[in-house]
Amino acid sequence: MYKKTSRVAIAAATVLALAFGTAHAAQPGDMPPPGGPGAHQMHGGHDGGPFGVIMKLHDQLKLNASQEQQWQAAVNTMKQNHDAMRKSHEQLREQFKAQQNQPILDLSAMHAARQQAEQQNAQLREQTSTAWLAFYNGLNDQQKTTVSTALKQQFAKMEQRHEKMKERWQQHRAAKAASAPAQ
């Protein structure tokens, strides 16, 4: 669920949104689950996160009226779709909780509900991407250069965080292996 949720990350342009999803999807499968120490920093920490990045970009881009309309449309689409995906996730959790009260789990129903939620979320992510691409495509070359520079900086930060998390997880696994009794 962490990988799907992380794809909701807000972006200055669709490229940024897709970059967050790609970076998180590329994490190895043996990474620890979310929610551990420092988890509050995984989505941007105290610097405003991805939404803070795009708000800073907004101020730098000096948009004309038409571009501002596209910006607002993309932001509104992103917020609405984020809320819809969050509600969908909550509904899915409630359905799973209800299933746990049954003597026999209906795994088919649980799977179908999960698949349906994933399909809906994929459509919402695509709508968000389309809105950001429409905005990005309306920028002039100087504005696109500003966005590209910000994206490259964000990619570098993401890579640093990824490497740091990978190091910590490897240290955790090594410590766990060292403390395990020999058989």
N, C-alpha and C positions, 0 to 999 in steps of 0.2 A: 504494500500500500504506500510505503514511503516514496518509492520511485514514481508512482503515479501522482502523488500529492506534490512532489517537488516540481513536476512539470507545469504546475499552476503558476510557477514563478513569473512574476511580472517582468516585462521587458520594455525597453525603449523602442524597440522595433521588433517585428516578428523574428528577425534573426536572433535577437537577444533571447526572446522567449524560447526559440528552438535550441539555442545554445545551452540554456539551463537544462532543458530536457535531455539533450544529448550528453551533457557532462554527467548528469546524475545517472542516466541509463548506462553509462560506460563504467560505473563503479563495479568492482568485482563482487561476485555473489557472496563472498565470505565476510563482507563488511558487517559491523555490528548494527543492531537495530537502532532506530532513532530514539531520542529521548534521554540519552545518557548525559553525563556531565558536559556542559558546553553546547548542548543541543540548540540553545537559543541563538547561538552564533552561526548555525549552519545555513540560515537563510538571510544572512546579511548582518547579524548581530545588532549593534547599536547605531550603525551608520544609515539606518533607514531601509536597508535591504534593497532588493531590486526596484521597488517602487520609488525609493529615495533616489536611486540612480537615474530613473527616467524623469523624475521631477527636476533634478539638476540639469539634465539634458534639455528639458523643455525651456528652461531659462536661457540656456546658451544658444539655442537654435534660432531665436529671433524669427518666429513664424509669422507669415502673412495671414490674412483672414481665412483664406481657403484652407491653408495648412492647419490653422488652429481648429477649424471645424473637424478636419480629419483626425487631428490629435484627440479632441474631445470625444469623437465617435469611438476611437480605438480604446481610450481610457474607460469610457462607459461600457463598451462591450466586454472589456477585460474584467471590470468589476462585477458586472452582472453574471458573467459566465463563471467567475471565481465563486461567487455566492451560490450559484446553482450547483456547482460541483461539490461545494462544502455541504449543502443541504442533501444532495444525493448520497454523499458519504455517510452523513448522519442517519439517513433513512436505511441505508444498507446495514449499518451497525445495529440499528433497532431490529431489523428483520433477523439478523444473526442472533441477537439476544433472545428474541422470541423463539427461534428454533432451538436454542439451548434448553428451553423449558419443556421441550417435547421428549418423550422417552426414546424415540428413534429419530435421528436427524434425517431430514430430507435433503440429502446432498445434491440431488438434481436441482431442486428449487433454489438452494443456496448458490449453486454454480450459475444457474440461469439469471438470478438477480445480479450477481457479480458481473456477468457478461453484459447484461443490459446496461448497468451503470457505466461500465468501461466504454461501451459504444456511445452512450450519451456524452460522456466526458470527452471522448475523442472528437465528437462533432463540435462540442463547445470550444475545445482547444483549437480546432480548425477555424472556427468563426473568429476567434481572437487573433489567430495568425493572419487571417485574411484582412482583418481591420488594420493590424499593424503594418502589413505589407502595403496596403493602400496608402497609409500615411507615409511610409518610407519612400515609396515610389513617387510621391508628390514633392519630395525634397529636392533642392538644387544640389549641385556637386559639393559646394562648400559645407552645406548642412550634412550631407551624407558622409563627408570626411570627418566631421565632428562626431557623428554617430559611430562611424567605424573605429575611430580612436577610442571612444568610450567602451565599445564592445571588446576591442583588443585588450584594454586594461582589465575589463571584467573577466575575460577569458583567463588572463594571467592570474588574477586573484583566485578564480575557481580552481585552477590547476594547483596553485600553492595550497589551498585548503584541502584539495583532494590528496595531495602528497602527504600533508601533515596528518590527515585522518588515516591514510594507509600506514604510515609509520607507527602511529599510536596503536592501531589494530594489530600490527605485526608484533609490537612490543607486548601487547596484552596477550596475544596467543603464545608468545615465547615464555612469558611469565607463567601462564596457565600450564603450559607443557612442563616447565621446570618444577612446578609445585605438585604435579600429578604423581601419585605413587607408581613406582615401576612395577610391572607385572611380569 
